[in-house]
Structure formats: structure tokens, C-alpha cells
Amino acid sequence: MELLHGLLNRVSIQRLEAPGPTESQLEIILQAALRAPDHASLKPWRSVMVAGEGLTRLGKILQQAQLERNPESDQQTLDRCLNMPHRAPSMLVLIASPTQHPKVPTQEQVQATAAAGHAMLLAAYAQDIGAVWRTGWVVSHPLIRHAFDITECEEIIAMIYMGTPSVTPKPAPIISSHPFIKHWY
Ligand SMILES: Cc1cc2nc3c(=O)[nH]c(=O)nc-3n(C[C@H](O)[C@H](O)[C@H](O)COP(=O)(O)O)c2cc1C
């Protein structure tokens, strides 16, 4: 029942403030991710928790990355990059780290990582931690990849911002399942 409640009602929270998850809350989030479906139990992912000064460091790298993308970026854009990681007190960077396997193709390992990401969101929600999964150009920029030691085989799947909701969460939308299912007898 509790599980269904989370599955049906979790929503992303964009506005987040301190505190972020505690060590024990983070451990639950990681344990939930480690229970995600995963062909051959490869656990084909790793994660990096960014908080405190790490957010400021990341903001500076984002600014540099933006300047590489467009050397004529205006100050407003650069300020936005600097402040981007500070949209929450913590950010969990989720990295797919596939290996060669005779039965489990890379794509399945990336899918397993995404399943782990969803489990992280649900475990955050279950602990009243607000969270939102973000990506965008930042996840594939060489400077960001370098910052998190992303190897050639790896990719950043999510930057999960986490913190205390500073707004009342919107209710989950009600969506008809009709277009998403066909019965085949
Ligand atoms: C792979 C992936 C990448 C996403 N990237 C972004 C993003 O960069 N920015 C953003 O605002 N939302 C992004 N989202 C969507 C949000 O995380 C969120 O799911 C969406 O705003 C809908 O809100 P809900 O989760 O409450 O339904 C992404 C979701 C996924 C699965």
C-alpha cells in the first residue's frame, strides 16, 4: 500500500532548500537503487554526491563549459551556470558504467541505470526529500565529464537534485492509461 502510494503520487520538486538528505537517508536511497531490476546483477552504475563547496566548484566548471560552448555568453547566462548547482543543497550524479558482458548489452545496462534512478527518486519521496532528475547539455560536456572522471564507456544519466521542498508539491496529474495499453488475447 505504501509502495503504491509512492509510485502513484511521486512528483518532481524543482524548488529545494537545505537541508539535503542525511547520510542515513542517502544510504536508503542507494539501497533502493541497488534493488532496481538489473540483468545479471551487474550494478552497472556509480554515483557521486555533490554538496557544499562541491556545488560551487561545479558551478565554476559549468561556467567554463558555457564559455567553451559560446565564448560570447553574456553575464546573465554565465551567472546562471554558476548558480545552477545551487538550485538544491545536494546533487546526486548518476553515471551508467557498463561493462562488456556476453548476455547483457550496453543498452540494457544503461536501462538498468535509469531504473536505479527512478528508485532513487521514489526512495527520496518516501523520506519526504524533494528531488528532480535533470540532464541537459551539461551531462555530455567534456569539462563536466572530466570533473566526474567519466570514462569513454560511461555516461551521466542523471543529475538528481535533492533537498527540502520549499513549495507545496503539486498533486500528481491524473492521466488516462487508455492510450498506453493494448490487450492482446
Ligand atoms: C532522462 C531524463 C532527463 C530529464 N532532464 C530534465 C531536465 O534537464 N530538466 C528538467 O526540467 N526536467 C528534466 N526531466 C524531467 C523531470 O525530471 C520531471 O520528470 C518532469 O519535470 C515531470 O515532472 P514529474 O516527475 O513530477 O512528473 C528529465 C527526466 C528524465 C527521465
The ligand as an SDF file (V2000), in Angstrom:
LIG
                    3D

 31 33  0  0  0  0  0  0  0  0999 V2000
   16.2480   11.2050  -18.6440 C   0  0  0  0  0  0  0  0  0  0  0  0
   15.5260   12.3980  -18.0960 C   0  0  0  0  0  0  0  0  0  0  0  0
   16.0720   13.6540  -18.2420 C   0  0  0  0  0  0  0  0  0  0  0  0
   15.4150   14.7940  -17.7520 C   0  0  0  0  0  0  0  0  0  0  0  0
   16.0080   16.0350  -17.8790 N   0  0  0  0  0  0  0  0  0  0  0  0
   15.3740   17.1190  -17.3930 C   0  0  0  0  0  0  0  0  0  0  0  0
   15.9960   18.4070  -17.4390 C   0  0  0  0  0  0  0  0  0  0  0  0
   17.1210   18.5700  -17.8800 O   0  0  0  0  0  0  0  0  0  0  0  0
   15.2870   19.4730  -16.9740 N   0  0  0  0  0  0  0  0  0  0  0  0
   14.0390   19.3260  -16.4430 C   0  0  0  0  0  0  0  0  0  0  0  0
   13.4540   20.3310  -16.0420 O   0  0  0  0  0  0  0  0  0  0  0  0
   13.4450   18.1230  -16.3770 N   0  0  0  0  0  0  0  0  0  0  0  0
   14.0850   17.0270  -16.8220 C   0  0  0  0  0  0  0  0  0  0  0  0
   13.4860   15.7940  -16.7340 N   0  0  0  0  0  0  0  0  0  0  0  0
   12.0850   15.7040  -16.2960 C   0  0  0  0  0  0  0  0  0  0  0  0
   11.8890   15.8960  -14.8030 C   0  0  0  0  0  0  0  0  0  0  0  0
   12.8020   15.1250  -14.0530 O   0  0  0  0  0  0  0  0  0  0  0  0
   10.4430   15.5110  -14.3950 C   0  0  0  0  0  0  0  0  0  0  0  0
   10.2350   14.1360  -14.5630 O   0  0  0  0  0  0  0  0  0  0  0  0
    9.4050   16.2820  -15.1770 C   0  0  0  0  0  0  0  0  0  0  0  0
    9.5490   17.6540  -14.8880 O   0  0  0  0  0  0  0  0  0  0  0  0
    7.9740   15.8410  -14.8540 C   0  0  0  0  0  0  0  0  0  0  0  0
    7.7130   16.0100  -13.5000 O   0  0  0  0  0  0  0  0  0  0  0  0
    7.1650   14.8040  -12.6170 P   0  0  0  0  0  0  0  0  0  0  0  0
    8.3660   13.8970  -12.3670 O   0  0  0  0  0  0  0  0  0  0  0  0
    6.6560   15.4600  -11.3820 O   0  0  0  0  0  0  0  0  0  0  0  0
    6.0990   14.1310  -13.4050 O   0  0  0  0  0  0  0  0  0  0  0  0
   14.1530   14.6460  -17.1340 C   0  0  0  0  0  0  0  0  0  0  0  0
   13.6210   13.3540  -16.9460 C   0  0  0  0  0  0  0  0  0  0  0  0
   14.2990   12.2510  -17.4210 C   0  0  0  0  0  0  0  0  0  0  0  0
   13.7170   10.8700  -17.2010 C   0  0  0  0  0  0  0  0  0  0  0  0
  1  2  1  0
  2  3  1  0
  2 30  2  0
  3  4  2  0
  4  5  1  0
  4 28  1  0
  5  6  2  0
  6  7  1  0
  6 13  1  0
  7  8  2  0
  7  9  1  0
  9 10  1  0
 10 11  2  0
 10 12  1  0
 12 13  2  0
 13 14  1  0
 14 15  1  0
 14 28  1  0
 15 16  1  0
 16 17  1  0
 16 18  1  0
 18 19  1  0
 18 20  1  0
 20 21  1  0
 20 22  1  0
 22 23  1  0
 23 24  1  0
 24 25  2  0
 24 26  1  0
 24 27  1  0
 28 29  2  0
 29 30  1  0
 30 31  1  0
M  END
$$$$
